[in-house]
Each structure stands twice: as structure tokens, then as C-alpha cells.
Amino acid sequence: MIAVHVVSADGPHRNDTDTTLAQELVAEFEGTFQEIVEDDTAMALVAFARSERGTQIVLGASRPRSSLRPLGGVVHNVLRRSRDLDVHIIAVGGERPARVHQRRQSSQFSWRRQTLALALAAVVMPLVTVLLTDARASLSLSTEFLVYLVIVLALTTWGGVAAGVVAALAASALENYYFVKPLHTLEVARPDDVVSLVAFLLFAVGASVRCQ
């Protein structure tokens, strides 16, 4: 492995870059460090690789080109000049900005789809409640909570966070009214059931937001 540092032929600027750390890293991997004086960096790299009978060139990705930067950076020019060599480009700092990620995620669900998801929640929640009520004698409260939670997450995945949050609030109210004693009231007799309802609501809403 040979690390190559190309510096400008303009003498006063040759010492602008401190290569001490680079030389230490190269030595640690039992490579050699070479410094070449040349104004054309790409031409110098390709010519040096050929003179050493190298077969591969490894480069760091160039920074994004600004409007003030001339066309054709080092990477582009090396690729253009080295048809007979393997060139590997190592990307640096490719992490996507948070605002781009958020904008892309929010565009996944159209208003039409979100509206349909809310309408679906208005139909599915009462229907599931009727089915669970018929089987209430053979089901535990935790099982009923789990069924509602699966529906909430499914609506969130398909229709977005708004549908998920609305479904979570509706599920919590339906559970309280139809399955938590005393039945057909919004009161809760046992402290354990209060904790269960609050935990379900927090988890369902939190999971809806996290899914997005």
C-alpha cells in the first residue's frame, strides 16, 4: 500500500497541509508514504500508479461541487484517465440530513389515503368491538387490548400517524366502555385496569408516532 500526497508546484503552499497523522496511519498499516509535486492532482495519481505497476487506486469521495468550483474534480479526472486501473471511491459523510428524511416520510401518505384510513378506522373499530363483545366470556382483558393494538398499528402503517393516533384514542375509549368493569360506563373500578388503560393509550399513540 502506497499513500500519495500531491502538492502544488507553488513552493510557498507546499507546507499548508499537515500530513503527520496520515503518515502515522500509513506506517501503522505497514505502507509507504509518497509526496508528489504536481499541479494536476489526477494526472499525478494515475501516472504514479502506473509507474509503480499498481492495479488499484483508492480515493475519498469529492465534496459536492459548488457553483464556484470548476467542472471535473479529482475523482472524475482520475476515472477518465485510468481506464486500465481499478478505481475505488470511498464515500465520506454520506449521512442524510434529518430534514430530508422527515420530508420524504411525510410525503408517503396522500390526503386521500389518510382520509380513507380514518374512515376505515370508524368502520373497523365498532365492528371489532362487536365481535370481541360476543366472545368476551372466553377472552381476557389483555387479549382484547392486544387485538385493538394490532389494528391501531395496521392503520398507522397503511394510513399514517393521524389515523393511528385517532384509532388509539378510539380503542382506549371502547375498551373502557365495553370491557373494563363497571361495563358501559367510562368509570374504572380497579386501579390495575386504570394502569392498563393508560399504558395501552401511551403505547399505542407512541407506537403510531414511531412507526412514521
Secondary structure per residue as TSV (DSSP state, phi and psi in degrees):
chain	resnum	aa	ss	phi	psi
A	1	M	-	360.0	129.5
A	2	I	E	-124.3	119.7
A	3	A	E	-91.1	132.6
A	4	V	E	-118.3	127.8
A	5	H	E	-114.4	116.3
A	6	V	E	-98.6	126.0
A	7	V	E	-119.4	155.2
A	8	S	-	-67.8	150.9
A	9	A	S	-71.0	-11.0
A	10	D	-	-73.1	104.6
A	11	G	G	-48.3	-49.2
A	12	P	G	-60.7	-20.8
A	13	H	G	-99.6	4.0
A	14	R	T	-70.9	-25.2
A	15	N	T	-101.6	15.5
A	16	D	S	-68.2	-32.6
A	17	T	S	-102.2	127.4
A	18	D	-	-86.8	114.2
A	19	T	-	-103.6	15.0
A	20	T	H	-58.5	-49.2
A	21	L	H	-63.1	-41.3
A	22	A	H	-61.1	-42.6
A	23	Q	H	-64.9	-37.9
A	24	E	H	-65.3	-40.5
A	25	L	H	-65.7	-41.8
A	26	V	H	-63.2	-43.1
A	27	A	H	-63.8	-36.5
A	28	E	H	-61.7	-32.7
A	29	F	T	-96.6	17.6
A	30	E	T	59.1	38.9
A	31	G	-	-106.3	-176.6
A	32	T	E	-121.6	153.7
A	33	F	E	-115.5	126.8
A	34	Q	E	-123.7	141.5
A	35	E	E	-116.5	130.2
A	36	I	E	-120.6	136.4
A	37	V	E	-98.5	111.5
A	38	E	-	-166.0	138.8
A	39	D	S	-75.1	-32.5
A	40	D	-	-94.3	99.5
A	41	T	H	-61.8	-47.1
A	42	A	H	-60.9	-46.0
A	43	M	H	-62.3	-39.1
A	44	A	H	-65.1	-42.0
A	45	L	H	-64.3	-47.0
A	46	V	H	-66.1	-43.5
A	47	A	H	-63.5	-40.1
A	48	F	H	-66.2	-43.1
A	49	A	H	-60.1	-41.3
A	50	R	H	-69.0	-38.6
A	51	S	H	-66.2	-28.4
A	52	E	T	-94.1	6.5
A	53	R	T	56.2	38.3
A	54	G	-	-75.4	156.7
A	55	T	-	-115.4	-14.6
A	56	Q	E	-139.6	142.6
A	57	I	E	-122.3	130.4
A	58	V	E	-113.8	124.2
A	59	L	E	-126.7	150.5
A	60	G	E	-81.7	145.8
A	61	A	-	-63.1	138.4
A	62	S	-	-67.6	152.8
A	63	R	-	-68.0	154.6
A	64	P	-	-54.6	137.3
A	65	R	-	-74.6	127.8
A	66	S	-	-88.7	172.0
A	67	S	T	-68.2	-18.2
A	68	L	T	-93.9	-6.5
A	69	R	S	-93.1	133.3
A	70	P	-	-63.7	154.6
A	71	L	S	-66.1	145.9
A	72	G	S	83.1	87.2
A	73	G	-	-81.2	-171.8
A	74	V	H	-61.1	-47.1
A	75	V	H	-58.9	-47.5
A	76	H	H	-60.0	-43.9
A	77	N	H	-70.9	-35.1
A	78	V	H	-64.5	-45.0
A	79	L	H	-60.0	-39.1
A	80	R	H	-69.1	-31.3
A	81	R	H	-93.8	-12.9
A	82	S	-	-116.7	56.9
A	83	R	T	-63.8	-25.8
A	84	D	T	-95.9	6.8
A	85	L	S	-124.0	152.0
A	86	D	E	-85.6	124.3
A	87	V	E	-113.5	125.3
A	88	H	E	-110.3	126.4
A	89	I	E	-105.5	120.3
A	90	I	E	-98.2	115.9
A	91	A	-	-73.8	138.8
A	92	V	-	-128.1	132.2
A	93	G	S	66.2	42.0
A	94	G	-	-89.0	15.8
A	95	E	-	-69.3	133.7
A	96	R	-	-77.8	133.0
A	97	P	-	-59.4	146.5
A	98	A	H	-60.8	-37.8
A	99	R	H	-66.8	-33.8
A	100	V	H	-67.0	-42.9
A	101	H	H	-60.9	-45.1
A	102	Q	H	-66.8	-38.8
A	103	R	H	-67.7	-38.8
A	104	R	H	-67.2	-41.0
A	105	Q	H	-66.2	-41.2
A	106	S	H	-68.0	-22.0
A	107	S	T	-85.3	-2.1
A	108	Q	T	-70.6	-27.3
A	109	F	S	-116.0	116.4
A	110	S	-	-74.9	163.9
A	111	W	H	-61.2	-36.6
A	112	R	H	-62.2	-44.4
A	113	R	H	-67.1	-40.5
A	114	Q	H	-65.6	-38.6
A	115	T	H	-64.8	-41.8
A	116	L	H	-63.4	-37.2
A	117	A	H	-65.4	-40.4
A	118	L	H	-65.2	-40.8
A	119	A	H	-65.2	-39.0
A	120	L	H	-64.5	-39.2
A	121	A	H	-62.5	-38.3
A	122	A	H	-65.8	-26.0
A	123	V	H	-90.8	-44.7
A	124	V	H	-68.6	-43.0
A	125	M	H	-59.3	-50.0
A	126	P	H	-62.8	-38.3
A	127	L	H	-63.3	-46.0
A	128	V	H	-64.1	-36.7
A	129	T	H	-61.8	-41.0
A	130	V	H	-63.0	-44.4
A	131	L	H	-65.4	-41.5
A	132	L	H	-68.9	-34.5
A	133	T	H	-63.8	-40.0
A	134	D	H	-64.2	-31.7
A	135	A	T	-103.8	15.8
A	136	R	G	-58.7	-35.5
A	137	A	G	-64.7	-28.3
A	138	S	G	-103.1	2.6
A	139	L	S	-116.7	146.1
A	140	S	-	-87.8	163.4
A	141	L	H	-62.8	-37.1
A	142	S	H	-65.1	-35.9
A	143	T	H	-66.0	-41.1
A	144	E	H	-64.3	-41.0
A	145	F	H	-60.4	-41.6
A	146	L	H	-64.5	-40.6
A	147	V	H	-60.6	-46.1
A	148	Y	H	-62.4	-39.6
A	149	L	H	-64.6	-41.2
A	150	V	H	-60.6	-41.4
A	151	I	H	-65.1	-42.0
A	152	V	H	-59.6	-47.0
A	153	L	H	-67.2	-35.9
A	154	A	H	-65.0	-43.2
A	155	L	H	-65.3	-36.9
A	156	T	H	-64.0	-46.4
A	157	T	H	-62.4	-38.8
A	158	W	H	-85.5	-38.9
A	159	G	H	-114.6	-3.2
A	160	G	-	103.3	173.6
A	161	V	H	-68.0	-33.3
A	162	A	H	-61.8	-45.8
A	163	A	H	-63.8	-38.0
A	164	G	H	-65.5	-42.9
A	165	V	H	-67.2	-43.8
A	166	V	H	-62.1	-42.9
A	167	A	H	-63.7	-38.1
A	168	A	H	-64.4	-43.6
A	169	L	H	-64.7	-42.2
A	170	A	H	-65.4	-41.7
A	171	A	H	-62.9	-41.4
A	172	S	H	-62.4	-42.2
A	173	A	H	-67.7	-41.5
A	174	L	H	-66.3	-40.4
A	175	E	H	-60.1	-45.3
A	176	N	H	-63.5	-42.1
A	177	Y	H	-75.8	-39.1
A	178	Y	H	-102.9	-18.7
A	179	F	T	-126.7	-14.6
A	180	V	S	-101.7	126.8
A	181	K	S	-72.5	143.3
A	182	P	S	-70.4	137.5
A	183	L	T	-69.6	154.6
A	184	H	T	60.9	30.2
A	185	T	S	-141.0	165.4
A	186	L	S	-95.7	10.4
A	187	E	-	-84.2	157.5
A	188	V	-	-127.0	123.4
A	189	A	S	-80.1	-40.4
A	190	R	S	-104.4	138.5
A	191	P	H	-59.1	-34.2
A	192	D	H	-60.9	-37.2
A	193	D	H	-70.4	-32.6
A	194	V	H	-61.9	-46.9
A	195	V	H	-61.0	-41.7
A	196	S	H	-62.8	-43.6
A	197	L	H	-64.8	-45.4
A	198	V	H	-64.2	-42.7
A	199	A	H	-63.2	-42.7
A	200	F	H	-61.0	-46.9
A	201	L	H	-61.9	-45.9
A	202	L	H	-63.8	-43.9
A	203	F	H	-67.6	-44.0
A	204	A	H	-63.5	-46.0
A	205	V	H	-65.8	-44.2
A	206	G	H	-61.6	-42.6
A	207	A	H	-65.6	-35.8
A	208	S	H	-62.5	-43.5
A	209	V	H	-69.7	-42.0
A	210	R	H	-65.8	-31.6
A	211	C	T	-62.9	-21.6
A	212	Q	-	-95.3	360.0
